[in-house]
Amino acid sequence: MIYEKSRSFAQILDKQDSLATYRDEFHYPKDNYNNELIYFAGNSLGLQPKRVHDYITKELFIWSEKGVLGQEERWISFHERLTKSTAKLVGALNQEVVVMNALTVNIHLLLISFYQPKKKKYKIMIEKDAFPSDYYAVKSQIKLHGFEPDSALIELIPRKNEKILRHEDIISAIETHGDELAVIYLGGVNYYTGQAFDLEQITKAGKEKESIVGFNLAHSVGNLPLSLHDWGVDFSSWCTYKYLCAGPGSPSGVFIHERHHEWDGPRLLGWWGHNKDTRFEMSSKFDPILTAEGWQISNAPIMGMAPLLASMAIYNKVGMDAIRKKGKNLSSYMEYLITQFLPSVNIITPKSRGCQLSLSISGGKDIYYYLLRNGIVCDWRNPDVIRVAPHPLFNKYCEVFDFVKILRNAIER
Ligand SMILES: Cc1ncc(COP(=O)(O)O)c(C=O)c1O
């Protein structure tokens, strides 16, 4: 699309936006004078869908009216209400997904099963500057399996004086180290740079080397279309409080490819992974559900899942194609305006991305606080990046325009 520099052009884009009405389905944060903020932190914590209140109230009501009888009638299978929409969102078969626990907990559960180091094939590959929790999880799993992170962790590092990884370098590192690689574990979109990796090609390269390929999709789900089943990914997990707008600490999603469902390898067990038909016979012998649900440990947090049901109803209705299209337009439009008005700002996010842009600006932290004081909600990540992520379901093009104007004021001050 050919963009123009005026605010009236942003207004035209908003008028043409087929998703514009969805903003009304969310509570939009305001300042102390009741003015709407510009909320560009959907990559951190998505906004609250207005219907969340009804979804939670319903469960509270059933609990108050029925007590444990609600369990049998409704809550035992509550997580199954999320199966279809979750599978659609990540391109999986229904039996390949389950919502449970929190993200880092799931990463541990998945690595316990899928990181099975052999004498020569014992390494894990991760992208440098992955999210700290990913480092901690991977390093602790390496130690738990009797190896040392110094020798067993391979970090993908950008070339000298470059901030992002080149796709060809990732593939060539997999080819070079493949014989030693037990697991390739990358973020689908790097949380810091906003770079989206080519998950299909990475999976292909990893599987050719007979490595297990798993992704942390915290910054991909609800942001980019995914085809985890067709790509042949082994496992993935993601949180639902970012783009999916399910609220602080909401439960995480998990994908496990169907080829692993007859699993007889290591796995941490709990009663919720037991065959549903006989679970309440309370046998001490574990009989697993032969789907991703076999990795469940505990019964589902109903009050945490209810908001996710509310937001997934919106995602399901809109579909990832439309969400992706607008996300791409929002970030391209922002990139255009920054390039036009603020040539000193270094956009480190490459074209391969979702809707987040990471801006490296000298004096960045002061500028971040100026933005905050002037009604912009985005975030600062050490050492030098302001992350800005307009959300396709609730942000307007005019907000992108106004943001760039305020950023310009901050820099020219
Ligand atoms: C890439 C990535 N990994 C891990 C985490 C940790 O998530 P949790 O606290 O839900 O385990 C986050 C949270 O923002 C994240 O962005």
The ligand as an SDF file (V2000), in Angstrom:
LIG
                    3D

 16 16  0  0  0  0  0  0  0  0999 V2000
    9.0000  -15.5570   25.2430 C   0  0  0  0  0  0  0  0  0  0  0  0
    8.5050  -15.7570   26.6410 C   0  0  0  0  0  0  0  0  0  0  0  0
    8.8650  -16.8760   27.3090 N   0  0  0  0  0  0  0  0  0  0  0  0
    8.4550  -17.0910   28.5830 C   0  0  0  0  0  0  0  0  0  0  0  0
    7.6640  -16.1680   29.2310 C   0  0  0  0  0  0  0  0  0  0  0  0
    7.2550  -16.4440   30.6620 C   0  0  0  0  0  0  0  0  0  0  0  0
    5.8960  -16.6990   30.7450 O   0  0  0  0  0  0  0  0  0  0  0  0
    5.1790  -17.2620   32.0820 P   0  0  0  0  0  0  0  0  0  0  0  0
    5.4310  -16.2980   33.1750 O   0  0  0  0  0  0  0  0  0  0  0  0
    3.7240  -17.2810   31.7020 O   0  0  0  0  0  0  0  0  0  0  0  0
    5.7320  -18.6080   32.3710 O   0  0  0  0  0  0  0  0  0  0  0  0
    7.2610  -14.9990   28.5820 C   0  0  0  0  0  0  0  0  0  0  0  0
    6.4320  -13.9900   29.2530 C   0  0  0  0  0  0  0  0  0  0  0  0
    6.2400  -12.8840   28.8360 O   0  0  0  0  0  0  0  0  0  0  0  0
    7.6990  -14.7920   27.2430 C   0  0  0  0  0  0  0  0  0  0  0  0
    7.3720  -13.6810   26.5810 O   0  0  0  0  0  0  0  0  0  0  0  0
  1  2  1  0
  2  3  1  0
  2 15  2  0
  3  4  2  0
  4  5  1  0
  5  6  1  0
  5 12  2  0
  6  7  1  0
  7  8  1  0
  8  9  2  0
  8 10  1  0
  8 11  1  0
 12 13  1  0
 12 15  1  0
 13 14  2  0
 15 16  1  0
M  END
$$$$
